[in-house]
Amino acid sequence: MLAKIFAGITVAYTLSPIDLVPDFIPVLGYLDDVILLPMLVALTINFVCMVCEI
């Protein structure tokens, strides 16, 4: 169940035009995408792998 929630959050954040920090802010706008997206993908993969092992 938790894996599905994180997968949904990851897909929603990736496809959403609304960012945590807007992209027009010079460095921080793209930095949140560079940091948050790989972190969300890694968490999702981790939770999916935990479910597959059970």
N, C-alpha and C positions, 0 to 999 in steps of 0.2 A: 504494500500500500504506500509506504514512504517513497519507494522507488518511483512509483507512478506520479506522486505529487512533485518530486524533484524534476522528473522528466517534463511534466507540464509547465512548471515554473521556468525551466531552461528554455523550452520552445517558445513560451509566451514572451519572455524577456528578449529572446533573439529576434523574434518577428515584430515585436511591438515598436511603434514609432516613438514611444515615450521612453526616455532614458532616465536613469537615476540622476545623472548630471548631464545637462544638455550639451550637445556637440559643439555649439557655437562658443563655449568657453574654451580658450585656446588649448590648454594641455589636458586639463582635467576631464573634458568632454570625451575624448577618445581613450584616456587612461582608464576610465571605469569600464569601458568595453573590453580593453586589453586584459584587465585584471578579473572582472566579474565573469565574463563568458567562459574562459578556461576553467575557472574555479567551479562554476555551476556544472559544466560538462564533466569535470573530474568527480564531483560529488555524485552526480547522476550515475556515472559508470560504476562508482564504488557501491552505491546502493543496489544497482541492478546485479552486480556480481555477488553481493551478499545474499540476495534473494535466490540467485541461481545455484548457490552452494547448498542451500537448505534442501 
